Amino acid sequence: MLADTMTFSNSEDLATLADAEVLARSRREPELFAILVRRYEAALLRRAKNILKSPEDAEEVVQDAFTKMYLYADRYQKQEGASFSSWMYTILNRVAYTKYVAKKKTWGQIAELEPEHYESLPDTHAEFIEDLTIRDEVVAALSKLPETAARILRLQFIEGKSQEEIAESEGLSIPAVKTRVHRAKKLFKEAYDEQHHD
């Protein structure tokens, strides 16, 4: 795993540092970025494997995602209602989806996905979600949705949970989760478009 190849100084109690502080300091002290890798690599790897179904592709995607996080560390801004891990999952999701699309072209056909993961991929009617980032306008659009709709979108597209995980945590069936995600995406697009036409 990537974390096994990274080291950092133990001259202070780095384990108590908040994620955002570690990211900010890693721009001046690159070795500190290993802390974030150790904290999140396993979770991001699980998410990447859910999407790509290949351990090798998943590891490559996670490494690429961490590289982007480090390179774009200066762009991170704390947003109300969004956790630091949401930012990380957003980057991981985008890198994984890019890899998935590339694999589809290589295979020359639609890749087979488990039903509970299909809705997490962008579709032609919801391209707005493909570039979902933790920005003011996204948070603002989410805030205009009914709480159930906003919650389902946060769980799947920001926190990176699979529909199976959402079904279990929310006490719903997978078909019910699919229905809620579909409705919530339509509501989000309406709210997002509305605030950009004001």
C-alpha positions as CSV (number, residue, x, y, z in Angstrom):
1,M,0.0,0.0,0.0
2,L,1.0,3.6,-0.6
3,A,1.3,4.4,3.1
4,D,3.9,1.8,3.6
5,T,6.3,3.7,1.3
6,M,5.9,7.0,3.1
7,T,7.6,8.2,6.2
8,F,7.4,11.3,8.4
9,S,9.1,12.7,11.5
10,N,7.7,11.9,14.9
11,S,9.2,14.9,16.6
12,E,5.7,16.1,17.6
13,D,2.3,14.4,18.2
14,L,1.1,14.6,14.6
15,A,-1.8,12.2,15.2
16,T,-3.7,15.0,16.9
17,L,-3.5,17.4,13.9
18,A,-6.8,18.0,12.1
19,D,-6.9,16.8,8.5
20,A,-7.1,20.4,7.0
21,E,-4.1,21.5,9.1
22,V,-2.1,18.5,7.9
23,L,-2.9,19.3,4.3
24,A,-2.0,23.0,4.7
25,R,1.3,22.1,6.4
26,S,2.2,19.5,3.9
27,R,2.7,22.2,1.3
28,R,5.7,23.4,3.3
29,E,6.5,19.9,4.8
30,P,5.7,17.4,2.1
31,E,6.5,14.4,4.3
32,L,3.4,15.3,6.5
33,F,1.1,14.3,3.6
34,A,1.8,10.7,4.6
35,I,-0.5,11.2,7.6
36,L,-3.5,11.8,5.3
37,V,-2.5,8.7,3.2
38,R,-2.4,6.6,6.4
39,R,-5.8,8.0,7.6
40,Y,-7.7,7.6,4.3
41,E,-6.0,5.1,2.0
42,A,-8.0,2.0,3.1
43,A,-11.4,3.7,2.8
44,L,-10.6,5.3,-0.6
45,L,-9.3,2.0,-1.8
46,R,-12.6,0.3,-0.9
47,R,-14.5,2.9,-2.7
48,A,-12.3,2.6,-5.9
49,K,-12.7,-1.2,-5.8
50,N,-16.5,-0.8,-5.7
51,I,-16.4,1.3,-8.9
52,L,-13.7,-0.5,-10.9
53,K,-13.8,-4.1,-9.6
54,S,-10.1,-4.4,-10.1
55,P,-7.6,-4.2,-7.2
56,E,-4.8,-3.0,-9.6
57,D,-6.9,-0.3,-11.1
58,A,-8.2,0.8,-7.7
59,E,-4.7,1.2,-6.3
60,E,-3.7,3.2,-9.4
61,V,-6.7,5.5,-9.0
62,V,-6.1,6.0,-5.3
63,Q,-2.5,7.0,-5.9
64,D,-3.6,9.4,-8.7
65,A,-6.2,10.9,-6.3
66,F,-3.7,11.5,-3.6
67,T,-1.4,13.1,-6.1
68,K,-4.2,15.5,-7.1
69,M,-5.0,16.2,-3.5
70,Y,-1.4,17.2,-2.8
71,L,-1.0,19.2,-6.0
72,Y,-4.3,21.1,-5.4
73,A,-4.0,21.5,-1.7
74,D,-4.1,25.2,-2.0
75,R,-7.6,25.0,-3.5
76,Y,-9.1,23.3,-0.4
77,Q,-11.5,25.5,1.5
78,K,-13.6,24.4,4.4
79,Q,-17.3,24.5,3.6
80,E,-20.1,24.6,6.0
81,G,-21.9,21.3,6.1
82,A,-19.1,19.4,4.3
83,S,-16.4,17.4,6.0
84,F,-12.7,17.2,4.9
85,S,-13.3,13.6,3.8
86,S,-16.0,14.8,1.5
87,W,-13.4,16.8,-0.5
88,M,-11.2,13.7,-0.7
89,Y,-14.0,11.4,-1.8
90,T,-15.0,14.0,-4.5
91,I,-11.5,13.9,-6.0
92,L,-11.4,10.1,-5.7
93,N,-14.8,9.7,-7.4
94,R,-13.8,11.9,-10.3
95,V,-10.5,10.1,-10.9
96,A,-12.2,6.7,-10.6
97,Y,-15.0,7.7,-13.1
98,T,-12.4,8.9,-15.6
99,K,-10.6,5.6,-15.3
100,Y,-13.9,3.8,-15.7
101,V,-14.8,5.7,-18.9
102,A,-11.3,4.9,-20.3
103,K,-11.8,1.2,-19.5
104,K,-15.2,1.3,-21.3
105,K,-13.5,2.6,-24.4
106,T,-10.8,-0.1,-24.2
107,W,-13.4,-2.9,-23.8
108,G,-15.5,-1.4,-26.5
109,Q,-18.7,-2.0,-24.5
110,I,-20.4,-1.0,-21.3
111,A,-18.6,-2.5,-18.3
112,E,-20.7,-4.7,-16.0
113,L,-21.5,-3.1,-12.7
114,E,-23.3,-4.3,-9.7
115,P,-26.8,-2.7,-9.6
116,E,-26.1,-0.8,-6.4
117,H,-23.1,0.9,-8.0
118,Y,-24.7,1.8,-11.3
119,E,-26.4,5.0,-10.1
120,S,-23.2,6.3,-8.6
121,L,-21.8,6.7,-12.2
122,P,-22.7,9.9,-14.2
123,D,-25.4,9.5,-16.8
124,T,-26.3,11.5,-19.9
125,H,-29.3,13.1,-18.0
126,A,-27.3,14.1,-15.0
127,E,-23.9,15.4,-16.2
128,F,-24.1,18.1,-13.5
129,I,-23.3,15.5,-10.9
130,E,-20.1,14.4,-12.7
131,D,-18.2,17.5,-11.7
132,L,-19.7,17.7,-8.3
133,T,-17.2,19.6,-6.1
134,I,-17.4,21.0,-2.6
135,R,-18.1,24.6,-3.6
136,D,-20.3,27.4,-2.3
137,E,-22.9,26.9,-5.1
138,V,-23.2,23.2,-4.6
139,V,-23.7,23.5,-0.9
140,A,-26.2,26.3,-1.5
141,A,-28.1,24.1,-4.0
142,L,-28.2,21.2,-1.5
143,S,-29.5,23.5,1.2
144,K,-32.6,24.3,-0.9
145,L,-33.5,20.6,-1.2
146,P,-35.8,18.7,1.2
147,E,-33.6,17.2,3.9
148,T,-34.2,13.6,2.7
149,A,-33.1,14.5,-0.9
150,A,-30.0,16.4,0.3
151,R,-29.1,13.6,2.7
152,I,-29.2,10.9,0.0
153,L,-27.0,13.0,-2.3
154,R,-24.5,13.7,0.4
155,L,-24.2,10.1,1.3
156,Q,-23.7,8.8,-2.2
157,F,-21.9,11.6,-4.1
158,I,-20.0,13.4,-1.4
159,E,-19.3,10.8,1.2
160,G,-18.8,8.1,-1.5
161,K,-21.1,5.5,0.0
162,S,-22.5,2.7,-2.2
163,Q,-26.2,2.3,-2.5
164,E,-25.9,-0.9,-0.6
165,E,-24.3,0.9,2.3
166,I,-27.0,3.6,2.2
167,A,-29.7,1.1,2.1
168,E,-28.3,-0.6,5.2
169,S,-27.7,2.7,7.2
170,E,-31.0,4.2,6.2
171,G,-33.1,1.1,6.6
172,L,-34.2,1.1,3.0
173,S,-34.3,-1.4,0.1
174,I,-31.8,-0.9,-2.7
175,P,-34.7,-0.1,-5.2
176,A,-35.9,2.5,-2.7
177,V,-32.5,4.1,-2.6
178,K,-32.3,4.1,-6.4
179,T,-35.7,5.9,-6.6
180,R,-34.6,8.5,-4.0
181,V,-31.3,9.1,-5.7
182,H,-33.1,9.6,-9.0
183,R,-35.6,12.1,-7.6
184,A,-32.9,13.9,-5.6
185,K,-30.7,14.3,-8.6
186,K,-33.6,15.9,-10.5
187,L,-34.3,18.3,-7.6
188,F,-30.6,19.1,-7.3
189,K,-30.3,19.9,-11.0
190,E,-33.4,22.2,-10.8
191,A,-32.0,24.0,-7.7
192,Y,-28.5,24.3,-9.2
193,D,-29.8,25.6,-12.6
194,E,-32.1,28.0,-10.9
195,Q,-29.3,29.7,-8.9
196,H,-27.3,30.0,-12.1
197,H,-30.1,31.8,-14.0
198,D,-30.8,34.4,-11.3
